[in-house]
Amino acid sequence: MMGMGLGCGVFGLLLMLLFWGGLIALAVWLASALFPRSNREMSISTDQDLSAQEILDRRYVRGEITRDQYELMKQDIE
């Protein structure tokens, strides 16, 4: 009888670990589906093919620089 109780305990522990592991994996998958990574790395690599004016325009649109900075840099480029 003792051996059977131990076997059920191990089986119950494995079943509990499988349940919680599955629940955590589901939560991670759901979070990654709801909050995808930004494409910031990809946009940096594509900036190499753009002109200086296009890069400046994108930085202004993203809010990285102010209007005054934009105008000054635009004059420098021209």
Biopython code that builds the backbone (N, CA, C, O; Angstrom):
import numpy as np
from Bio.PDB.StructureBuilder import StructureBuilder

atoms = [
    (1, "MET", "N", (0.814, -1.201, 0.000)),
    (1, "MET", "CA", (0.000, 0.000, 0.000)),
    (1, "MET", "C", (0.853, 1.259, 0.000)),
    (1, "MET", "O", (0.474, 2.256, -0.614)),
    (2, "MET", "N", (1.981, 1.233, 0.667)),
    (2, "MET", "CA", (2.815, 2.415, 0.753)),
    (2, "MET", "C", (3.347, 2.814, -0.621)),
    (2, "MET", "O", (3.384, 4.000, -0.949)),
    (3, "GLY", "N", (3.753, 1.848, -1.415)),
    (3, "GLY", "CA", (4.286, 2.137, -2.738)),
    (3, "GLY", "C", (3.248, 2.801, -3.634)),
    (3, "GLY", "O", (3.581, 3.680, -4.427)),
    (4, "MET", "N", (2.019, 2.391, -3.511)),
    (4, "MET", "CA", (0.957, 2.957, -4.337)),
    (4, "MET", "C", (0.692, 4.406, -3.952)),
    (4, "MET", "O", (0.424, 5.231, -4.825)),
    (5, "GLY", "N", (0.758, 4.722, -2.710)),
    (5, "GLY", "CA", (0.561, 6.094, -2.261)),
    (5, "GLY", "C", (1.657, 7.003, -2.772)),
    (5, "GLY", "O", (1.399, 8.142, -3.162)),
    (6, "LEU", "N", (2.882, 6.502, -2.768)),
    (6, "LEU", "CA", (4.007, 7.272, -3.276)),
    (6, "LEU", "C", (3.861, 7.493, -4.782)),
    (6, "LEU", "O", (4.153, 8.583, -5.274)),
    (7, "GLY", "N", (3.419, 6.485, -5.508)),
    (7, "GLY", "CA", (3.224, 6.594, -6.952)),
    (7, "GLY", "C", (2.161, 7.627, -7.299)),
    (7, "GLY", "O", (2.318, 8.394, -8.249)),
    (8, "CYS", "N", (1.108, 7.643, -6.547)),
    (8, "CYS", "CA", (0.045, 8.627, -6.782)),
    (8, "CYS", "C", (0.527, 10.032, -6.463)),
    (8, "CYS", "O", (0.142, 10.994, -7.128)),
    (9, "GLY", "N", (1.369, 10.148, -5.443)),
    (9, "GLY", "CA", (1.903, 11.461, -5.080)),
    (9, "GLY", "C", (2.798, 12.016, -6.167)),
    (9, "GLY", "O", (2.726, 13.202, -6.489)),
    (10, "VAL", "N", (3.640, 11.171, -6.735)),
    (10, "VAL", "CA", (4.526, 11.595, -7.815)),
    (10, "VAL", "C", (3.702, 11.946, -9.047)),
    (10, "VAL", "O", (3.959, 12.953, -9.707)),
    (11, "PHE", "N", (2.704, 11.108, -9.358)),
    (11, "PHE", "CA", (1.839, 11.377, -10.503)),
    (11, "PHE", "C", (1.081, 12.686, -10.315)),
    (11, "PHE", "O", (0.926, 13.458, -11.261)),
    (12, "GLY", "N", (0.616, 12.932, -9.117)),
    (12, "GLY", "CA", (-0.090, 14.180, -8.821)),
    (12, "GLY", "C", (0.820, 15.390, -8.947)),
    (12, "GLY", "O", (0.409, 16.434, -9.455)),
    (13, "LEU", "N", (2.064, 15.249, -8.483)),
    (13, "LEU", "CA", (3.043, 16.337, -8.597)),
    (13, "LEU", "C", (3.342, 16.641, -10.064)),
    (13, "LEU", "O", (3.377, 17.806, -10.462)),
    (14, "LEU", "N", (3.557, 15.598, -10.868)),
    (14, "LEU", "CA", (3.822, 15.791, -12.294)),
    (14, "LEU", "C", (2.623, 16.427, -12.996)),
    (14, "LEU", "O", (2.786, 17.297, -13.851)),
    (15, "LEU", "N", (1.443, 15.996, -12.634)),
    (15, "LEU", "CA", (0.235, 16.560, -13.217)),
    (15, "LEU", "C", (0.084, 18.035, -12.849)),
    (15, "LEU", "O", (-0.311, 18.845, -13.687)),
    (16, "MET", "N", (0.396, 18.388, -11.603)),
    (16, "MET", "CA", (0.325, 19.773, -11.159)),
    (16, "MET", "C", (1.369, 20.625, -11.884)),
    (16, "MET", "O", (1.061, 21.737, -12.313)),
    (17, "LEU", "N", (2.600, 20.120, -12.026)),
    (17, "LEU", "CA", (3.643, 20.847, -12.748)),
    (17, "LEU", "C", (3.266, 21.043, -14.215)),
    (17, "LEU", "O", (3.503, 22.112, -14.778)),
    (18, "LEU", "N", (2.690, 20.036, -14.827)),
    (18, "LEU", "CA", (2.247, 20.139, -16.211)),
    (18, "LEU", "C", (1.145, 21.189, -16.349)),
    (18, "LEU", "O", (1.145, 21.974, -17.298)),
    (19, "PHE", "N", (0.215, 21.201, -15.410)),
    (19, "PHE", "CA", (-0.878, 22.179, -15.433)),
    (19, "PHE", "C", (-0.343, 23.606, -15.320)),
    (19, "PHE", "O", (-0.692, 24.465, -16.130)),
    (20, "TRP", "N", (0.512, 23.864, -14.307)),
    (20, "TRP", "CA", (1.030, 25.213, -14.099)),
    (20, "TRP", "C", (1.972, 25.635, -15.223)),
    (20, "TRP", "O", (1.974, 26.798, -15.625)),
    (21, "GLY", "N", (2.772, 24.700, -15.732)),
    (21, "GLY", "CA", (3.649, 25.005, -16.865)),
    (21, "GLY", "C", (2.841, 25.395, -18.092)),
    (21, "GLY", "O", (3.184, 26.343, -18.798)),
    (22, "GLY", "N", (1.775, 24.664, -18.338)),
    (22, "GLY", "CA", (0.897, 24.987, -19.468)),
    (22, "GLY", "C", (0.211, 26.331, -19.280)),
    (22, "GLY", "O", (0.064, 27.098, -20.232)),
    (23, "LEU", "N", (-0.206, 26.612, -18.064)),
    (23, "LEU", "CA", (-0.863, 27.885, -17.780)),
    (23, "LEU", "C", (0.097, 29.063, -17.968)),
    (23, "LEU", "O", (-0.284, 30.098, -18.514)),
    (24, "ILE", "N", (1.329, 28.902, -17.520)),
    (24, "ILE", "CA", (2.338, 29.962, -17.684)),
    (24, "ILE", "C", (2.676, 30.133, -19.168)),
    (24, "ILE", "O", (2.794, 31.261, -19.647)),
    (25, "ALA", "N", (2.829, 29.034, -19.893)),
    (25, "ALA", "CA", (3.118, 29.115, -21.328)),
    (25, "ALA", "C", (1.980, 29.820, -22.073)),
    (25, "ALA", "O", (2.228, 30.611, -22.982)),
    (26, "LEU", "N", (0.750, 29.535, -21.692)),
    (26, "LEU", "CA", (-0.402, 30.191, -22.303)),
    (26, "LEU", "C", (-0.404, 31.688, -22.011)),
    (26, "LEU", "O", (-0.712, 32.491, -22.891)),
    (27, "ALA", "N", (-0.064, 32.065, -20.790)),
    (27, "ALA", "CA", (-0.014, 33.483, -20.423)),
    (27, "ALA", "C", (1.074, 34.213, -21.203)),
    (27, "ALA", "O", (0.858, 35.337, -21.656)),
    (28, "VAL", "N", (2.246, 33.587, -21.367)),
    (28, "VAL", "CA", (3.336, 34.206, -22.131)),
    (28, "VAL", "C", (2.935, 34.357, -23.586)),
    (28, "VAL", "O", (3.173, 35.404, -24.188)),
    (29, "TRP", "N", (2.327, 33.320, -24.162)),
    (29, "TRP", "CA", (1.884, 33.390, -25.555)),
    (29, "TRP", "C", (0.831, 34.488, -25.735)),
    (29, "TRP", "O", (0.880, 35.242, -26.707)),
    (30, "LEU", "N", (-0.104, 34.576, -24.813)),
    (30, "LEU", "CA", (-1.158, 35.587, -24.903)),
    (30, "LEU", "C", (-0.574, 36.996, -24.795)),
    (30, "LEU", "O", (-0.980, 37.894, -25.533)),
    (31, "ALA", "N", (0.369, 37.191, -23.887)),
    (31, "ALA", "CA", (1.002, 38.505, -23.734)),
    (31, "ALA", "C", (1.771, 38.875, -24.991)),
    (31, "ALA", "O", (1.733, 40.032, -25.411)),
    (32, "SER", "N", (2.467, 37.928, -25.603)),
    (32, "SER", "CA", (3.219, 38.242, -26.822)),
    (32, "SER", "C", (2.282, 38.514, -27.996)),
    (32, "SER", "O", (2.627, 39.283, -28.893)),
    (33, "ALA", "N", (1.119, 37.900, -28.002)),
    (33, "ALA", "CA", (0.150, 38.152, -29.069)),
    (33, "ALA", "C", (-0.518, 39.519, -28.898)),
    (33, "ALA", "O", (-0.792, 40.205, -29.882)),
    (34, "LEU", "N", (-0.775, 39.908, -27.660)),
    (34, "LEU", "CA", (-1.435, 41.187, -27.406)),
    (34, "LEU", "C", (-0.484, 42.374, -27.495)),
    (34, "LEU", "O", (-0.895, 43.469, -27.878)),
    (35, "PHE", "N", (0.770, 42.166, -27.149)),
    (35, "PHE", "CA", (1.757, 43.241, -27.137)),
    (35, "PHE", "C", (2.959, 42.870, -27.998)),
    (35, "PHE", "O", (4.009, 42.500, -27.473)),
    (36, "PRO", "N", (2.811, 42.966, -29.319)),
    (36, "PRO", "CA", (3.939, 42.575, -30.186)),
    (36, "PRO", "C", (5.115, 43.524, -30.015)),
    (36, "PRO", "O", (4.948, 44.674, -29.609)),
    (37, "ARG", "N", (6.306, 43.026, -30.331)),
    (37, "ARG", "CA", (7.513, 43.850, -30.237)),
    (37, "ARG", "C", (7.448, 44.956, -31.270)),
    (37, "ARG", "O", (6.824, 44.814, -32.321)),
    (38, "SER", "N", (8.107, 46.066, -30.950)),
    (38, "SER", "CA", (8.121, 47.165, -31.909)),
    (38, "SER", "C", (9.088, 46.835, -33.031)),
    (38, "SER", "O", (10.007, 46.036, -32.853)),
    (39, "ASN", "N", (8.883, 47.441, -34.170)),
    (39, "ASN", "CA", (9.740, 47.223, -35.324)),
    (39, "ASN", "C", (10.847, 48.257, -35.391)),
    (39, "ASN", "O", (11.322, 48.590, -36.477)),
    (40, "ARG", "N", (11.258, 48.765, -34.250)),
    (40, "ARG", "CA", (12.268, 49.815, -34.204)),
    (40, "ARG", "C", (13.595, 49.347, -34.788)),
    (40, "ARG", "O", (14.269, 50.117, -35.471)),
    (41, "GLU", "N", (13.985, 48.088, -34.529)),
    (41, "GLU", "CA", (15.242, 47.578, -35.074)),
    (41, "GLU", "C", (15.172, 47.528, -36.597)),
    (41, "GLU", "O", (16.142, 47.853, -37.282)),
    (42, "MET", "N", (14.019, 47.117, -37.119)),
    (42, "MET", "CA", (13.865, 47.016, -38.556)),
    (42, "MET", "C", (13.865, 48.400, -39.206)),
    (42, "MET", "O", (14.404, 48.562, -40.300)),
    (43, "SER", "N", (13.276, 49.388, -38.558)),
    (43, "SER", "CA", (13.232, 50.724, -39.145)),
    (43, "SER", "C", (14.614, 51.357, -39.164)),
    (43, "SER", "O", (14.913, 52.151, -40.056)),
    (44, "ILE", "N", (15.456, 51.024, -38.206)),
    (44, "ILE", "CA", (16.816, 51.559, -38.186)),
    (44, "ILE", "C", (17.604, 51.016, -39.377)),
    (44, "ILE", "O", (18.364, 51.751, -40.007)),
    (45, "SER", "N", (17.426, 49.747, -39.681)),
    (45, "SER", "CA", (18.175, 49.161, -40.784)),
    (45, "SER", "C", (17.697, 49.702, -42.131)),
    (45, "SER", "O", (18.491, 49.791, -43.067)),
    (46, "THR", "N", (16.420, 50.064, -42.251)),
    (46, "THR", "CA", (15.929, 50.581, -43.520)),
    (46, "THR", "C", (16.253, 52.060, -43.694)),
    (46, "THR", "O", (16.145, 52.581, -44.804)),
    (47, "ASP", "N", (16.652, 52.757, -42.616)),
    (47, "ASP", "CA", (17.017, 54.167, -42.725)),
    (47, "ASP", "C", (18.254, 54.369, -43.593)),
    (47, "ASP", "O", (18.490, 55.476, -44.079)),
    (48, "GLN", "N", (19.033, 53.337, -43.792)),
    (48, "GLN", "CA", (20.247, 53.469, -44.592)),
    (48, "GLN", "C", (19.927, 53.753, -46.054)),
    (48, "GLN", "O", (20.743, 54.343, -46.762)),
    (49, "ASP", "N", (18.762, 53.346, -46.508)),
    (49, "ASP", "CA", (18.390, 53.546, -47.897)),
    (49, "ASP", "C", (17.656, 54.867, -48.123)),
    (49, "ASP", "O", (17.311, 55.185, -49.262)),
    (50, "LEU", "N", (17.413, 55.633, -47.078)),
    (50, "LEU", "CA", (16.656, 56.867, -47.188)),
    (50, "LEU", "C", (17.588, 58.061, -47.324)),
    (50, "LEU", "O", (18.750, 58.027, -46.919)),
    (51, "SER", "N", (17.033, 59.118, -47.909)),
    (51, "SER", "CA", (17.805, 60.358, -48.003)),
    (51, "SER", "C", (17.788, 61.065, -46.652)),
    (51, "SER", "O", (16.998, 60.728, -45.770)),
    (52, "ALA", "N", (18.661, 62.039, -46.506)),
    (52, "ALA", "CA", (18.740, 62.789, -45.247)),
    (52, "ALA", "C", (17.423, 63.502, -44.964)),
    (52, "ALA", "O", (16.997, 63.574, -43.811)),
    (53, "GLN", "N", (16.780, 64.023, -45.986)),
    (53, "GLN", "CA", (15.507, 64.721, -45.801)),
    (53, "GLN", "C", (14.420, 63.762, -45.319)),
    (53, "GLN", "O", (13.615, 64.116, -44.457)),
    (54, "GLU", "N", (14.396, 62.558, -45.867)),
    (54, "GLU", "CA", (13.388, 61.577, -45.450)),
    (54, "GLU", "C", (13.614, 61.141, -44.003)),
    (54, "GLU", "O", (12.658, 60.975, -43.246)),
    (55, "ILE", "N", (14.856, 60.958, -43.626)),
    (55, "ILE", "CA", (15.157, 60.598, -42.236)),
    (55, "ILE", "C", (14.753, 61.722, -41.296)),
    (55, "ILE", "O", (14.188, 61.476, -40.230)),
    (56, "LEU", "N", (15.043, 62.955, -41.692)),
    (56, "LEU", "CA", (14.667, 64.111, -40.878)),
    (56, "LEU", "C", (13.152, 64.199, -40.736)),
    (56, "LEU", "O", (12.643, 64.454, -39.644)),
    (57, "ASP", "N", (12.428, 63.989, -41.836)),
    (57, "ASP", "CA", (10.963, 64.012, -41.789)),
    (57, "ASP", "C", (10.422, 62.948, -40.838)),
    (57, "ASP", "O", (9.513, 63.210, -40.050)),
    (58, "ARG", "N", (10.981, 61.768, -40.918)),
    (58, "ARG", "CA", (10.514, 60.678, -40.036)),
    (58, "ARG", "C", (10.794, 60.992, -38.565)),
    (58, "ARG", "O", (9.951, 60.732, -37.706)),
    (59, "ARG", "N", (11.955, 61.541, -38.275)),
    (59, "ARG", "CA", (12.282, 61.892, -36.884)),
    (59, "ARG", "C", (11.320, 62.945, -36.355)),
    (59, "ARG", "O", (10.925, 62.893, -35.190)),
    (60, "TYR", "N", (10.939, 63.901, -37.198)),
    (60, "TYR", "CA", (9.999, 64.938, -36.774)),
    (60, "TYR", "C", (8.614, 64.345, -36.537)),
    (60, "TYR", "O", (7.948, 64.674, -35.556)),
    (61, "VAL", "N", (8.194, 63.480, -37.431)),
    (61, "VAL", "CA", (6.871, 62.852, -37.296)),
    (61, "VAL", "C", (6.805, 61.992, -36.037)),
    (61, "VAL", "O", (5.780, 61.973, -35.355)),
    (62, "ARG", "N", (7.881, 61.286, -35.726)),
    (62, "ARG", "CA", (7.921, 60.447, -34.515)),
    (62, "ARG", "C", (7.969, 61.263, -33.238)),
    (62, "ARG", "O", (7.730, 60.731, -32.154)),
    (63, "GLY", "N", (8.277, 62.552, -33.350)),
    (63, "GLY", "CA", (8.365, 63.398, -32.166)),
    (63, "GLY", "C", (9.736, 63.372, -31.523)),
    (63, "GLY", "O", (9.885, 63.782, -30.372)),
    (64, "GLU", "N", (10.740, 62.898, -32.243)),
    (64, "GLU", "CA", (12.090, 62.833, -31.689)),
    (64, "GLU", "C", (12.746, 64.205, -31.638)),
    (64, "GLU", "O", (13.635, 64.434, -30.817)),
    (65, "ILE", "N", (12.318, 65.122, -32.508)),
    (65, "ILE", "CA", (12.893, 66.469, -32.542)),
    (65, "ILE", "C", (11.762, 67.489, -32.570)),
    (65, "ILE", "O", (10.647, 67.182, -32.994)),
    (66, "THR", "N", (12.054, 68.699, -32.118)),
    (66, "THR", "CA", (11.056, 69.767, -32.096)),
    (66, "THR", "C", (10.993, 70.436, -33.467)),
    (66, "THR", "O", (11.813, 70.169, -34.345)),
    (67, "ARG", "N", (10.009, 71.305, -33.630)),
    (67, "ARG", "CA", (9.853, 72.019, -34.898)),
    (67, "ARG", "C", (11.060, 72.921, -35.171)),
    (67, "ARG", "O", (11.524, 73.013, -36.307)),
    (68, "ASP", "N", (11.560, 73.576, -34.141)),
    (68, "ASP", "CA", (12.729, 74.445, -34.313)),
    (68, "ASP", "C", (13.950, 73.631, -34.748)),
    (68, "ASP", "O", (14.683, 74.031, -35.653)),
    (69, "GLN", "N", (14.157, 72.497, -34.099)),
    (69, "GLN", "CA", (15.278, 71.640, -34.479)),
    (69, "GLN", "C", (15.108, 71.149, -35.918)),
    (69, "GLN", "O", (16.072, 71.080, -36.682)),
    (70, "TYR", "N", (13.876, 70.813, -36.270)),
    (70, "TYR", "CA", (13.579, 70.342, -37.621)),
    (70, "TYR", "C", (13.931, 71.414, -38.657)),
    (70, "TYR", "O", (14.578, 71.130, -39.664)),
    (71, "GLU", "N", (13.502, 72.624, -38.395)),
    (71, "GLU", "CA", (13.766, 73.719, -39.349)),
    (71, "GLU", "C", (15.263, 73.979, -39.490)),
    (71, "GLU", "O", (15.755, 74.182, -40.600)),
    (72, "LEU", "N", (15.995, 73.975, -38.363)),
    (72, "LEU", "CA", (17.430, 74.186, -38.427)),
    (72, "LEU", "C", (18.149, 73.083, -39.215)),
    (72, "LEU", "O", (19.014, 73.354, -40.048)),
    (73, "MET", "N", (17.773, 71.856, -38.932)),
    (73, "MET", "CA", (18.397, 70.740, -39.627)),
    (73, "MET", "C", (18.029, 70.724, -41.106)),
    (73, "MET", "O", (18.839, 70.352, -41.955)),
    (74, "LYS", "N", (16.802, 71.131, -41.401)),
    (74, "LYS", "CA", (16.361, 71.179, -42.802)),
    (74, "LYS", "C", (17.180, 72.211, -43.578)),
    (74, "LYS", "O", (17.554, 71.971, -44.726)),
    (75, "GLN", "N", (17.460, 73.367, -42.949)),
    (75, "GLN", "CA", (18.294, 74.373, -43.597)),
    (75, "GLN", "C", (19.726, 73.865, -43.819)),
    (75, "GLN", "O", (20.342, 74.143, -44.848)),
    (76, "ASP", "N", (20.240, 73.117, -42.838)),
    (76, "ASP", "CA", (21.584, 72.541, -42.987)),
    (76, "ASP", "C", (21.658, 71.558, -44.149)),
    (76, "ASP", "O", (22.645, 71.520, -44.883)),
    (77, "ILE", "N", (20.613, 70.775, -44.305)),
    (77, "ILE", "CA", (20.601, 69.785, -45.384)),
    (77, "ILE", "C", (20.554, 70.451, -46.742)),
    (77, "ILE", "O", (21.220, 70.016, -47.681)),
    (78, "GLU", "N", (19.763, 71.512, -46.843)),
    (78, "GLU", "CA", (19.617, 72.209, -48.126)),
    (78, "GLU", "C", (20.884, 72.970, -48.392)),
    (78, "GLU", "O", (20.998, 73.638, -49.420)),
]
sb = StructureBuilder()
sb.init_structure("model")
sb.init_model(0)
sb.init_chain("A")
sb.init_seg("    ")
for serial, (resi, resn, name, xyz) in enumerate(atoms, 1):
    if name == "N":
        sb.init_residue(resn, " ", resi, " ")
    sb.init_atom(name, np.array(xyz, "f"), 0.0, 1.0, " ", f" {name:<3s}", serial, name[0])
structure = sb.get_structure()
